[in-house]
Amino acid sequence: MQMATQEEAAVFRTGETLSAGIARLAKVHAARADVRVSDRGLIWNTDLVETLEFENLIAQAIVTVAGAANRTESRGAHAREDFPERDDTHWMKHTLAWFDDATGAVRIDYRPVHSYTLTNDVAYMPPKARVY
């Protein structure tokens, strides 16, 4: 899982590498039934802790890479080499994701970004591209 995400979903990524990452993570997810805890102790059982953490992390990795593959733009820390520009026309929205643990499938939907504040004491600040 770690190698797949580091190699296929690095800071600078493309649709091709992200698709490869999705495929590699699907294989890891499918093989998770083979994970066994050999240490049966209940005190300082790092084997058990790492196994439980893996269950959470594989779901998070799959959702993160699927979301990155879905977003065809560069925004903030998400830098796509095949889509280097920010695209507010199509992507000024929040991405929501649901993970089906049984199948490993990810469902993606969106909600709007609000262009107002909840108080009159603070003015709305429109987003702008990060520049370095």
C-alpha positions, 0 to 999 in steps of 0.5 A: 500500500505504501509503495503503491501510493508513493510511486503512483500518487506522488506529489506530481502525478498524471492520470496514467500514474493515478490509474496504475495506483488505483489498480495496485491498491485494488489488489492490496485491498483484495488481498487483505483477507490474507492478513493474519495477526500472529501475536495473540497477546493483549498487551503492547500488541503492535502486530494487532495495532498495525493490522487495525491501522492497515484496515483504516489506511487502505480505505483512506488510500483508495479514496484519496487516489480515486479522488485525485484521479477524478480531479482533472486540474491542479489545485493547492497541493494536488498537482497534476502534470497532465492538467497543470492549471487550476480550473474554477469553472469545473472544479470550484466544488467540494468532493465527497467520497464514499467507500464500499469496504466489501467491493473496494469501490469508491463513489464520488459526488460533490457539494458547492463551495459557498461564496458568502460568510455566515456573518456580516463582520467578515467579508467574503474572500474569493479564492485565488491560485497559489503562486510560489 
